[in-house]
Structure formats: C-alpha cells, structure tokens
C-alpha cells in the first residue's frame, strides 16, 4: 500500500520521462526520511469515565452489547496492562497524566465545583511543553478540564493547537434545564485556539452538539497527523474524547446500530473511531514510528448509588469488570482502567502484564523514549518504565502508590494489597472513616469487602513506608494552592 507521501507524489504527472524519474526518486527519499525520523510520534487516546470492563479485551465488548474488534485488535498488536491506575476524578487524572506528578502537587486534586480560577499554573510543565521543546508538533482535541480562564487553556500549556471543551460534558445539559437561564452563569462553549492566540468560542456546547463532538474530534485529530507528516515533524497527539461521560448520546451514524441500547451504540462508535485512527496512521506510512496509547481518565460512569436516576438524557452504569467501585471512590473499579500501548517492532505485540503502573508514569517514560528533558527543579512522582514497555524487563518498577479521592488520602496500594483509611460506596454517598485501616488482598478479594487486617498486621508495616515518604515530600515541597493565581513560583 502506498503511504501518504507516495500517494501525493503519484499525483504529479510530468510529460518529460527524466523529470518524472527524478520526482519519483525524490519522493521516495522524502517518504523514507518521513518514516525513519529519530523521534517517534506519540498518540494518547484518553477516554472519559470508561471502565476497566468495557473493552472486549477485558471481558466487555459483546457482554456490554457490542463487540469491540478494533480495541481487541489493538490489544493483540500491543502490550496490555491489567493493573494500570489513574486518579479517581477527571481533573486530577488529567493533571497526573500531563505533569507526571500526583495531582495534589499541582493544586488539582479535585474537580472544580465553583466558578473561580482553577487548573494548572504556568510554572507546571506538561508533557506537551516537554515534547514541544524537543521539536514536536503538539495538538489536543477534546476535553481539557485543567483551566477555563486566561492563561489556563491547552495552548498556554504547550499545545500548538486545540479544539474542544474547557470543562466537563455534563455542562452540555445546562441550557436544557429549567432555571439555568436565570442563574447568571455563562454557558459552556466549544472552543478553538492556536498557541499565542486567545481561544475563540466556536459554538455553545449544548445537547444538539453533544452526540456530534467526538466525530469532529476524530476528524481534526486525523487532519493534525496528516499535516504533521507533511511538515516532516514528529507529533504528539492528545485526544481526550468526551465519551462515555454523561449524557450518553451516540452519533446519529451509530444511534440504534447495535440494537442493544444507547450504551452499546456508543461502544460501537468508540471502537469505530479507534479503527479510523489506526487506519490513518497506516495510510500515512508512520505505523512503525508511532507510539499509540489507549486508556481512560478514571473508573466507569455511575448512576446514583442505590436509586433510580431520572435525567434529561440517558445515563448508564458503566462496567469496572470484576472490580468494586466507580469513579470518585478509592476502590479498584475507580483506579484501574483499560490500557494498551502499541509501537510495532519496539513493544512486543500480543503481550500483557499485571504489574502496577500509573498514569503519571507515562510522563518520564515517554520522555525517556523520545529523549526529551524531564524537569529537574520539582518532584516527579512518575517512574520511567521504558524498559518495561519495551520488553527489556518483566518488572514495572512500581510497587504501589497513594490512593487519593480529591484532596483526601483514602488509602495505599502496595503490590496485591490495599489499605483503606476512608471509604465511600459511590460519588454521592456517605464517607466512612476508620480508626484502623481496612486491609484487602486483591488476589483473593477483588471486591475489597473482606478485611484481613488480622492476621495480616504485617501488611501496613510494609505498605505504609511509601505513604511516610510521600508525606515528608509534601512537607518539603508544598503543593501549589488550589485556585492559585499566576504568576506562581514555589517558595
């Protein structure tokens, strides 16, 4: 199959045979240089509220109403992690991914509820800034949720261009709800920006556009990849989709297609878009030089716990597979999300591991693979896992991490054990605080219900060392205050 560069060359039809031969030679050389660049492209597809148990490769797919052949093919061609973890809310998870640091450090430990300033201060260095400094074109298409005021948009944090929404998709329902018009609040908008420019409001983010936006994000992402290849620049594509966040609304092309309801329709849509992205990368002739990551920001979408949910549009219970909990809890269902990374001829295909990894590990790992510079003037909590991903080591290098729910430490994960100091069943339930930690063995008890503190009192002694080190680190390196105004410099 001709790649993108070769296809463009074949469109040139000079009458002079010598000239034609020269053009073909130049084009083939240009194609070679485009596909053999030293720096691999990086694509991160980041789903929203997409549980561990949704893809077929994790036991979902057809059991959720729709097969996921593209997701499953990606897993067959890449490296699947069954123990990849994130923060349990949208904003902190995105902060951890892009900065390589616990979200508490950046002042983004919880989703914003008010209308004040929030998000990443200019002092923070994102993955986009790191890669941009290393010569990458950087594009983001989708949900940001790390700032909505001047100086806090994606193009202020290393991205060359952005199209998407600054906040969360539930805001698309506001204009349909009684009383909002009289609230005095500003309506959410779909926005677009390039680096150095003021973001432009493209259209209100309402229910009429909610089912259409991910189609546009996919198209813009593919266009960005094509332009980057034409410019012969390595690229970083960050594609944080709005699916499957409430309200659950499939594109008209997929509505009713599964025959098994709107959630299954949306699952078909996600799978189809993923296939389009993979096909575009092959068409451009860059598959062997592109790192492709498919994962999510936190555990599954959740209805009101224990009650009937009546909403302006459909709301559905997502699947965390065998794990307990949904988003906004400290349980495995909130922490573990689907994860596949693919890089042909570099990352062993069709492999899997249950080693612990965290979203913040992608920052130093991608830095190592792309030979980019990790900032040395701040704490980076992520671990370089490049040897693990490249098949050079069976161990990830991570034994555990601190489990935050918002700004509260809910527990500690260590190997196959969990310690819980606080628990809540769902995002809107009562929080329980314990005088002694509850201890769970995840191999025996994936639902985290059987407290085995006794006789396993040795587990806290082994697991709490990382918490002690973390607390000391926070005292030595105080977090950025939530709502901090720029300019900011640590004291």
VOKE-508742 format. One record per residue: x, y, z of N, C-alpha, C, CB in turn. Coordinates in steps of 0.02 Angstrom, whole numbers, plus 50000, padded with zeros to 5 digits. Each point is the difference from the previous one (the first is absolute). Glycine has a CB too. Layout:
XYZXYZXYZXYZ ...
% end
This chain:
500424994050000499585006050000500445006250000499084993850061 500765011049895500375006249999499855004150062499985000049874 500545003150155499885004350057499795007049975500824993550070 499065010949978499735006649983500485003949954499375000150110 501264999849906500505003749960500034997349929500665002350104 499344991049890500034997049933499375001649960500724990950046 498705009049985499385001649966500025007149971499394992150076 500875012649964500055006949977500475000449939499795004250118 500754991949884500485000149945499704997349936500924998650082 498694996149924499704996949941499515004649965500164988950054 499615016249981499535004749970500355004849952499304999250103 501385001249901500395004249955500134996149935500535006150098 499314996949844500064996449936500365004249947498944993950028 501715007249982500375003849950500064996049935500635005950091 499404997549852500054996749935500704997449988499095007449956 501424996250068500694998049990500174993950044500315012049971 499924982449997500124993950037500575000850051499604993549901 500935010150079500555001050047499785003950061500804999849905 498785005450083499745003950055499564995750045500065010449929 499544985350040499564995750039500414995250043499125000749910 501414996650062500424995450040500325003750058500234993349897 500005012850090500305004050054499515001450055500775005149917 498614996750065499495001550050499854993950042499505008749924 500434985550043499854993950037500574998450049499324995649903 501305005250074500574998750044500005004650061500664996349900 499215010250088499985004850055499444998250048500465008949925 498964989350047499424998450043500134993850042499255005149914 501064989850056500154994050039500495001650056499794992949899 500695011450087500485002050052499655003850055500915000449914 498635004250065499625003950050499574995450042499995009849923 499724985050045499594995350038500434996350051499234998649901 501384999450077500454996550045500185004250060500444993649904 499735012750083500215004450055499425001550047500875005049927 498514995350045499425001450042499854994350047499555007249910 500564986650066499824994250040500584997550043499174996949913 501425005850078500574997650038500285005450046500274992249908 499315012650111500225005250045500214997050066499235008349944 501254995050089500274997350062499495000150056501125003949964 498455001050036499535000950055499324996949983500605010550035 499164984750004499354997049985499435004850014500484988850025 499005010949935499395003650015499674996950061499845003049878 499775001050157499654997650060499275001849995501055001350070 498524993749936499275001050000499724997250065499954999449873 499685004750163499664997750062499265001249992501015002550072 498614992049924499275000349999499774999050072499924995649879 499725009450147499835000250071499245000450006501095005850031 498604988449983499274999850006499775003250066499984989549930 499385012250074499725003450058499504995550035500165011249944 499994987050119499564995650039499894993349965499445010150048 501104986949929499974993849962500304994450042500075006349889 499504989350135500214995150050500434994349972498985002850059 501374994049988500454994449984499644994649961500655002450103 498714996549911499644994449971499635001549936499894996050112 500245009649855499635001749939500284996649937499745010950053 500934989049936500254997149937499944992350000500805009749989 499154987649951499994992849994500634996850028499285001149900 501305002350093500634997050024500024999450076500565004749900 498974998550135499954999250072499364996450021500695010450014 499014986149939499404996350016499355003649987500674994450083 499385011849889499405003849985499794999049928500325008450085 499614997049878499814999449930499324997049992501194998949971 498774995050004499364996849986499574999150062500554994349905 499775004950153499614999450062499715006750021500734990550036 499495014849932499735006750013499545002249943501035002950067 498854992549886499525001349947500295001249931499325004650087 501354995949908500305001249934500724997550000499265010149983 500924986249966500694997849993500465006049990499604989149952 501025010050067500505005449993500604997449961499625005450109 500304993149827500544996949962500625004349994499144994049938 500785012750058500585004349993500405000550065499395006549913 500274993950143500345000050065500374993450009499135007750048 500534986849935500304993450009500604999049954498884995550034 501075007149905500564999649954500605003950026499204998749904 500665007250125500535004050029500364996250056499365010449971 500254986250071500294996050054500424994349972499045003150074 500724993849872500374994549969500675002449971498924994349975 501105012050005500605002749968500455003850048499355000749895 500425000150168500385004050047500124996650067499545009949945 500574994150105500154997850068499435002350045501265000649980 498394994650049499415001650041500174999550074499244995749910 500585009550127500104999950072499324999150034501035007549990 498944987750056499384998950037500005003650067499904988949945 500665014450071500065003450065500275007149989500194989050059 499535014349889500185007049987499515004450039500474997349885 499805007450154499605003950047500015007449985500244991450086 499255012049938499935007249989499745003250065499784998449876 500155008250124499645003350053499254998749989500905009050013 498694992250038499314997649996499495005449979500304991850088 499955014149893499585005349975500315002849936499595002950117 500005000649843500225002449934500605004750004498834998849962 501115006750075500525005150002500664997350028499115008650014 500894988150044500644997550025500334994849955499575002250114 500034993849853500284994949956500365003249941499094992050034 500625013249938500315003549944500635003850022498875001249946 501115001550114500595003350026500574995150010499265008450057 500604985849971500524994950012500304997649935499414996550104 500165002249846500244997749935500485005049968498934993749986 500875012750014500375005049961500605002850037498945002849945 501084996650122500575002850038500464994750029499285009650026 500504984149978500404994850031500035000550076500664999749897 498855003950132499995001350072499314998550028500905008949986 499104989150078499354999550034499645006649992500454991650083 498905008049904499615006149987499985004750060499314993549920 500785003850140500015004250060500565005149994499534990550070 501015007849896500585004549995499845006149957500764990250014 498835008949935499855005549954499405004150022500484993349908 499215004850150499415003650023499374997949965500725009450027 499304984749940499424997749962499774993150025500405006549901 499564992850164499824993750030499274998249992500905001850079 498685003049903499284998649995499715003949942499934998050124 499494999749851499675003749946499735006650028499694989149941 500325016250019499755006450023499245000150001501035005649955 498684996950098499275000650004499775007249992499984990050073 500445014749948499825007049995500215003149934500095000850123 499865005849872500155003649939500675003650003498795001449982 501604997550071500635003650008500554997249957499675002750115 500935000049894500584997849963500224993150023500365011949984 499804983849969500284993550017500464997949942498984996750070 501344997649938500414997349946500745000650013499105002949924 501294996050024500724999950005500295007049998500014988749947 500425012850102500365006449997500534999649946499795002150123 500465003649854500495000149946500654996650020499495010649960 500654989050104500624996850024500014992649985500085008650090 499354988249909499974992849985500244998849928499044998450082 501314996249908500244998049933499624993849979501155004950021 498494995649923499604994449976500404995749950498965006850018 500764987449968500294995749950500055003649932499544989950061 499955014149925500015003849937500575005049999498764998749991 501365004850064500565004750003500674996449993499315007650073 500744986849960500624996049997500154997849928499814996150118 499675001449847500104997549933500075005749949499354989850031 500305015749981500075005849956500725002650001498795002950021 501504997250038500695002250007500484995549961499725004750113 500074989149876500414995149965499824999649926500104993550106 499545011649869499885000449928499364996849976501195000249989 498374998050056499374996849981499465005049984500304990450072 499295008149877499365003449992499524997050051500205002249875 499415002150158499574997650055499285002249987500975000550080 498584994849919499305001549989499564996550050500245001649880 499255001950143499514997150046499315001249973500775001850099 498824993049904499325000449974499544996450049500405000749879 499225003350161499554996950048499945003950065500294989349950 499575007050103499855002850066500655001750037498924993450004 501135012650021500595002550035499924999050075500205008549909 499364995150123499844999550072500595001650045499164991449970 501295013050006500565002250041500075007649998500584989249977 498855014250014500005007250000499535002849947501164999950043 498505005749973499525002949953500065007649997499224990550023 501325012250005500105007250002500655001849963499375000850110 500725005649877500595002249963500644997150029499405010649970 501024986749988500634997150022499964992850022500325011250032 499074985949966499914993250026499754995149947499775005050111 500254996949826499754995749947500564995549973499135008749970 500714986149991500534995549975500555003449962499144991449994 500695013749968500515003649961500445004550043499234999649902 500605001050162500445003350048500464995050034499135008850019 500764984749967500374994750035500344995349951499195000750094 501055002149849500424996149956499694997549936500574996950100 498785003649893499674997549939500005005449946499284992350069 500905005749871500005004749943499295001749980501094995349961 498454999950046499315001249981499534995750042500365002849883 499034999750122499494996650041499315001549973500745000750101 498854994149899499285000749987499654995450049500175002749876 499345000150161499664995850049499625004250051500864991349984 499065005750075499635003350054500465000850060498904995249960 501065010550073500455001250057499824996050062500185011349955 499184987250053499784996750061499704993249984499795011150053 499664987349981499714993349997499374999749958500494997850112 499364996349862499454999249953499315000550033500754992949933 499205006250132499345000950032499755007249990500304991250086 500165013549900499805006949988499595000849936501025003750062 499004991249894499615000449938499254999650014500954994849939 498865003050121499294999550018499735006550028500164988050022 500275016749998499785005850038499455004049965501145000550049 498955000949887499525004349966499314996849994500945005049937 499034988450075499354996549996499664999550068500444993549905 499895008950147499734999250067499665006450024500904991750025 498535007550005499625005750025500395003850053498934993849976 501085012650017500325004350050500705002249980499344994350085 500985002249868500695001849982500035006949968500274988049985 499245013749973500005006549966500005005850049499404994749906 500325004350154499955005350050500574999650051498765000049984 501714995450006500524998950051500555005249998499754988049993 500335015449949500555004749993500654996849981499445007050082 500564986349909500614996449982500105000249924499874992550100 500765007349880500154999849928499904993049973500825009350014 498934990349926499914993549967500674997449976498835003249965 501264990250039500614996949977500035000249924500034992550102 500585008349871500105000349928500534995149976499655011950003 500274985849936500544996649965500485005449977499254990349962 501405008550048500495005249986500554997549955499745005150111 500624999649859500564998549957500555005150011499244994649915 501385003250081500565004750011500634997349969499475004050106 500995000549879500684998249982500465003650050499714998549876 500894998850130500485002850049500115007449987500554988750011 499405015250042500115007249995499395004149984501114997249964 498324999350025499385003649985499494999150056500214998449877 499295006050124499464999450049499504994849974500155012150038 499664983150003499524994949978499355003249975500494991950082 499255005349865499395002549969499414995450016500685005249907 498764997850110499404996150012499694998149932499795005950112 500164987649876499764997649935499244999350000501084994149983 498655002950070499284999050004499834998150072499934996549878 499455004750144499804997750067500044992350003499255010150013 500954987450045500024992750009499344997850029501265000050017 498284998049939499334998150020499864992849977499625012049993 499784985750024499824993149985499984998649925499364999750105 500535005449854499994998749928500694998149973499055008149990 501484994350043500684998549978500324994450039500115011849965 499604986550092500314994950043500124993449962499435005450098 500094991949862500144993749965500475000849940498894996250038 501255009949942500395001349939500745001450014498975004349948 501194997850112500665002950012500574995049990499465007750080 500454986049941500564995349994500154998349927499694995450112 499815005149844500124999249929500485005649976498864994649984 500995011550036500435005649980500704999550030498975007149992 501074990650070500654999250032500434995049961499505002850112 500184991849867500364994849961500255002849934499304991150054 500275012549911500205003049936500575004950008498834998549959 501135005750092500525004950011500664996750021499125008450033 500834986250005500604996350020500354997049939499484997550111 500134999649844500304997049940500305005449954499184990650007 500495015149989500265005549961500665002550029498835003349967 501214997150099500615002250034500584995249984499315005250092 500564988349911500524995249985500245000849928499514992050084 500025008949870500185000749930500425006249988498954994149969 500865011550061500385006249992500704999450030498935006550002 501124990050055500654999250032500464995849956499465000950112 500274993949858500414995849955500225004149939499384989650038 500165014449935500185004349943500565004950019498824999049958 501165003350105500515004750024500644996550022499085007650035 500904985749963500584995950020500215001450072500384999849881 499125000950162500135001150071499724994250041499975012549983 500404985250067499704995250046499425003550036501104993750015 498405002550005499425003350031499784996450063499655003949888 500055000050156499664997550060499265001749992501045001450074 498554993449920499285000849995499684997750065500044998449875 499635006250159499634998450061499265000549983500935004450077 498714990049928499314999649979499554997850058500394997449882 499445007250163499564998450056499265000549978500875004250082 498854990249898499314999949976499515002050056500324991049918 499085010950062499485001650049499604993850021499925011549951 500094983350007499674993750017500414996450054499504999049883 500194997850165499304998450006499645004150054500284988449960 499975017650051499725004250053499265001649986501155004950020 498464995350035499315002249995499965007049968499714993150102 499795008349856499474995649976500234995349945499185008750032 500604985149973500204994849952499585000749937500344992350093 499975010249853499655001249938500464998149942499325009350052 500494985549912500404997849943499875004549939499974988250044 500525012149912499935003749937499434997049960501245002850000 498415001249960499454997449959500214994049956499525011549999 501114988249980500244994449960499974993450039500735007949937 499274992550130500024994050040499374999050042501235001250003 498355003850001499394999550042499554994349975500065012550024 499824982750019499594994249983500374994649963499055007649997 501584993449988500374995349957500124993350034500545009849946 499584990350119500154993750035499374995850012500965005750054 498474997749951499394996550018499964998350073499974995649886 500535006650152500034998350071500015006150046500594989649968 499175016150007499965005950042500555005049986499474993050085 500465012949946500445005649984500714998950024499025007350007 501074989350049500684998750024500384995749950499625001050120 500064993749856500324995749951500125003749934499444990150052 500115014449930500115004149940500635004250009498755000549978 501335002550081500585004250013500644995850000499285007950067 500684986149958500584995550000500224998549928499634995050111 499885003849846500154999049929500335006249969499034992149992 500735013750027500285006349975500735000850021498865005150003 501274993950060500695000750026500464995249962499575003450113 500214990549879500404994949967500145001949927499524991350076 499975011349891500075002049930500495005749992498834996249979 501125008950064500465005749997500724997850013499075007650037 501014987750010500674997450014500294996749938499694998350121 499894998049843500234996849938500195005149947499274990450026 500355015149969500165005349953500695002950014498785002549987 501364998750076500655002850020500574995349980499455006150095 500454987449919500514995149982500114999649925499704993550102 499755006749861500054999749927500355006249971498964993149999 500905012750031500335006149976500754999750012498965006450024 501254990950033500714999350014500334995449950499785002050122 499884992649859500274995449949500035003549932499544990150063 499935013549920499975003649936500575005049994498764998649999 501425004650056500535005050000500694996849999499245007850061 500794985649946500644996549998500425001050061499965001249880 499735000050178500385001650060499864995150057499975012049966 499724982350019499804995450053500594997650042499064996449928 501505002150038500584997450037500375005550038500104991049914 499715015250077500325005450036499505003950042500865000849909 498624995950112499485003350041499844995950061499535005449897 500554997750161499794997050064499265001750009501175000850051 498424994249956499275001050005499764997350067499874999349875 499825005150166499754998250066499255000850001501095003550055 498574991449971499275000250009499854998750073499794996249881 499905008850153499854999250071499445004850019501204996450024 498715004950041499445004050024500205003950062499194991749952 500385013150067500175004550055499824997350069499845009249921 499654986750083499804997050065499494994649988500235010950060 499544986249996499514994549995499355002149968500524995150100 499015000249897499415000849956499505005250023500174988449970 499455013649980499405004250010499554996550052500075004749881 499594999350161499614997050054499345003650009501054996550055 498434999649956499355002850019500015001850074499424993249911 500065010150113499935001250071499984993450036499395010849980 501064988250067500074993550033499364998150037501235002150012 498514992149971499424997350035499355003449985500784997050087 499185007049860499385003449985499895000449925500115006650106 499314995649874499845000849930500235006949977499014992150010 501325008149932500245006349975499555002449943501184997050032 498515008749976499575002949949500345006449976498944995050052 501265005149884500405005449975499705002749935501024995050054 499265010849925499765003149939500184995749939500125011350054 500414984949950500194995349948500244993650034500315009349919 499844985550040500174993550028500625000150044499474995149902 500485001450154500584998950043500044992550012499905011450056 500714985949945500084992950002500554998150050499624999149881 500324994950145500514997450046500554996849959499144998050091 501475004549916500574997149965500234993750035500335011349961 500174985550008500254993650027500735000550020499174994049929 500975003950132500684999550024500254992849999499815010050072 499824985649893500204993049998499944996850069500785002549906 499724993950117499964996650065500115004550060500384989949942 499795016450045500225004350054499425003950031501105001049944 498955000550120499495003750035500095007549988499934991050088 499515012649907500025007250000499975003249932500654999050102 499205007449899499995004249941500425006250014498844995749965 501135009249990500365006250012499825003050067500045002049877 500415002150151499915003450064499994995250059499365008849940 500974985450054500094995750058500744998050001498804995649995 501415001050058500694997850004500084992749981500185008450087 499294988549888500024992949983500334998949931498964998250069 501214995549918500354998349938499605002049938500554990650061 498795009149944499595001949943500095007249979499194991550036 501005012750010500145007149985500705000949974499205003450088 501274992449936500715000949986500234996549936500175000950122 499604993049868500234996249941499595001849939500384990650075 499965010649870499665001649937500324995949944499735011850041 499934987649902500304996549944500655003449978498864996249963 501624999850015500625002949976500334995449949500155005850110 500014997049833500404996649949500495005149972499064991749971 501565006250019500505004049966500294996049942500275006450107 499784996749835500224996649940500575004149967498854994949983 501675001749998500555002949961500344994449962500175009550085 499604989149854500254994349963500764999649998498975000549933 501284993450074500724998349998500395002850059499904999849877 499765003350170500335002650060499684997350064500315010349937 499034989950066499644997250057499734993249979499695011650044 500484983149993499774993349980499244999749993501004995150059 498785002249885499284999849987499674994050032500205006149893 499154994750121499624994550028500214998050070499834996249886 500455008650152500244998550068499575003650052501174998449956 498894999450105499615003050055500384999350065498924997649941 500885006550107500324999750066499525002750052501155001449948 498924996150113499615002550057500445004150047499244990149991 501345011949985500435004450039499655006850010501044994249956 499085008950102499695006450015500335005549959499724996050117 499865008249852500235006149967499495005450014500614993649908 499595012650084499565005750014500055005049942500134998450126 499345005549864499995004949946500605004750003498764999349999 501455002550061500565004850006500664997049977499395005450094 500634987949897500624996849976500105001349925499874991250088 499615010549877500075001249927500455006049986498874995049982 501135010050061500405006049989500744998449996499145006750061 501174990249991500714998549994500154994449950500135003850118 499394991749872500114994549953500045002749928499404992150077 500135012149904500015002949934500605004649992498744999349994 501445004150060500605004249997500624995849984499495007950083 500564986449948500594995749989500004997349928500004996850121 499435001149854499974997049933500135005349946499184991550042 500575014649969500085005349950500625004250012498775000349988 501614998050064500605003750018499835007450014500704992249930 498755008750106499805006750021500235001350071499004999549923 500995006850096500295002150065499465000250054500885006649939 499234989550114499565000250059500235005650045499774987549992 499785016850030500215005650044500314997450065499105007149951 501444996150069500384997950060499875004450061500874995649923 498715009650068499915004850055499364998750040500625008349932 499094985750062499384998350035499974992550010499415010149951 500154987850093499894992950011499614997149942500025001650126 500244993149843499644996149950499844993350032500585005949901 498794992650108499804993950034499984994049954499345006950078 500634994349856499994994649952500674996549996499135006249936 500844987650041500604995849993500124998649926499804994850114 500825005549865500174998349931499914992449991500835009849992 498684988349969499864992949988500184997949928499085000650085 501375002949884500164998549930500264992949991500265012049983 500164985550062500244993149993499434995050007501115003550046 498424998049998499424995750010499574999849937500015002650123 499845003249849499585000349940500354997049939499475010350046 501194990449950500374997549942500194992750006500435011449985 499334985350067500124992850008500684998250026499224998549910 501145006350117500674998750027499984998050074500455008149918 498994993050114499914998350071499304997550012500865008650033 499074986350009499344997550018499685004150056500374988549964 500035015750069499755004050055499915007349979500584992350081 498885010749944499865007049983500435004850040498844996749970 501375001150089500385004450044499565003450052500805001749909 498544997250087499545003250048499664994650042499815009649921 500274991050145499674995450047499325002550023501124996450038 498765010149955499365002750024499975007549992499934990650081 499565012349950499905007249996499495002150052500285000149877 499665006550133499535002850048499325000849966500935006150062 498544991749971499335000449972499665006350026499924987449992 499995017549964499655006150016499294999749975501085006549996 498474996550042499335001649976499915007450013499534988250021 500545015849925500045007250011500665001550035498745001050007 501235003250044500605001950037500114995650061499855011649960 499724983350048500054995550058500364993649982498945004850045 501484992950000500334993649991499534994550024501155005150014 498584991249939499544994650017500364993550016499155005349927 501454993850047500344993750013500684999649966498904994750012 501374999349989500644998549969499944993349964500645006550090 499624993349850500034993749963500724997750000499015003049928 501104990650089500674997250003499974992749976500335007750096 500004991049849499994993449969499284997749992501134997350051 498694996849977499314997749992499575001750060500424990849928 499805014150111499645001950061499745007249996500724992050066 498745009349968499725006750007499875001550073499484999349885 500715006850136499825002550067499525005749989501124996750051 498315003149985499515005349995499925003450068499404993849907 500715012850093499875004050060499305003049997501225002650010 498554998749930499335002749989499694996549940500345011350048 499004988249953499644996849945499345003549988500554989150026 499245011149911499325001849983499794995749941500155011950043 499224986149957499764995149951499955002949930499394994350091 500465012249905499925003249935500125007450008499174991349962 500775012449983500175007149999499575004250046500384998549885 499014999250130499535004150039499774996650065499625005049893 500804990650134499804996650061500415002450060499684990049932 500145007750126500345001950062500704997250002498905000550060 501585003549963500684997850008500104997050069500405008849919 499904985350084500154996750063500755000550014499024992149984 501145010050077500705000550021500134994950055500035012349971 500524984150023500144994550046500575001750047499604991949914 500345005850147500535001150050500604995549987499135003450084 500734990849886500534995449978499894998649925500114994750117 500425004949844499904999049928499694993249985500975007549979 498624992449970499764993749973500524997549950498775003350017 501354990249985500514997049957499674994849955500905002050087 499244998449848499714995449952500554996649959498955007049994 500984986649994500434996349955499654999649933500524993250095 499735010549856499655000749936499984993549960500355011849999 500134983750012499974993549966499404995950024501255000249986 498654999950080499454996050029499345003850000500844994250071 499195012449928499415004050013499985006249955500014996050120 499875003149814500005005849955499445004950015500504992749914 499005005250124499455004450018500155004150064499224992049946 501365006850084500225004050058499465000450054500735006749924 499064987550100499484999750052500234996350063499155000349909 501354995450085500214995950056500635002950032499494989849946 500425013750110500565003150035500424994750034499325010450018 501334989249962500454994950028500585003350037499684992149907 500175013650125500535003250041500294995050050499425011149987 500154985050043500224994450041499874993649963499775006450107 500734989549881500664999950031500545003949962499694989050046 500135014749900500515002949957500205007050023499554993249906 500615007550157500215006650025500695001949973499334998150104 501014997249864500655001549970499925004449937500444989150045 498975010649924499905003549937500065007650009499254990749961 500425012450088500095007250010500745001950012498845000550046 501524995249990500705001650014500405000349935499904994450112 499935001349840500365000049937499745005349952500214987850015 499135013349986499695004449951500065007450016499224990849976 500815010850089499965007050019500645003949992499144996650079 501415000049903500635003649990499925005249945500654989850038 499015008349907499925004749945499575006050020500124990549920 499405008550124499595005650024500425004750043498974992749997 501455004550046500435004150042500465004349956499964991250092 500325005849857500455003749955499615005449962500734989849988 498665008749994499595004749964499835006150043499524990649932 500305008250131499825005450046500615004550012499134992750056 501455004249952500615004050009500145004249939500474991150075 499435006049866500115003649938499535006049994500384989349946 498995009850074499525005649997500205005750047499104991849969 501195006450087500225005250047500615003749973499554993250095 500895003149873500615003049972499855003949936500674990750050 498825007149914499815003249936499255001450002500944994149937 498865011350096499285001450009499635000349933500285006350105 499124990949893499605000149938499815007149979499564988750029 500325012149907499715006249976499315000850030500674999449891 499175006350140499345000750030499454999649947500505007250090 498954989649927499434999649954499745007049985499704988650044 500205012849892499775006749980500545005249995498944997150052 501695000749952500575004749997499995004249936500674991950069 499435014649939500035004649943500725000349974499025006750046 501064994149889500675001249971500195007350010499824990849914 500825010850090500574995449997500104996350065500525007549917 499774986650079500134995950059500714997349997498794996850009 501565003650047500654996850008500004996750068500585008549924 499664985350082500024996750065500465003650048499764989149944 500065010950119500405003450050500584995650022498995006350039 
% end
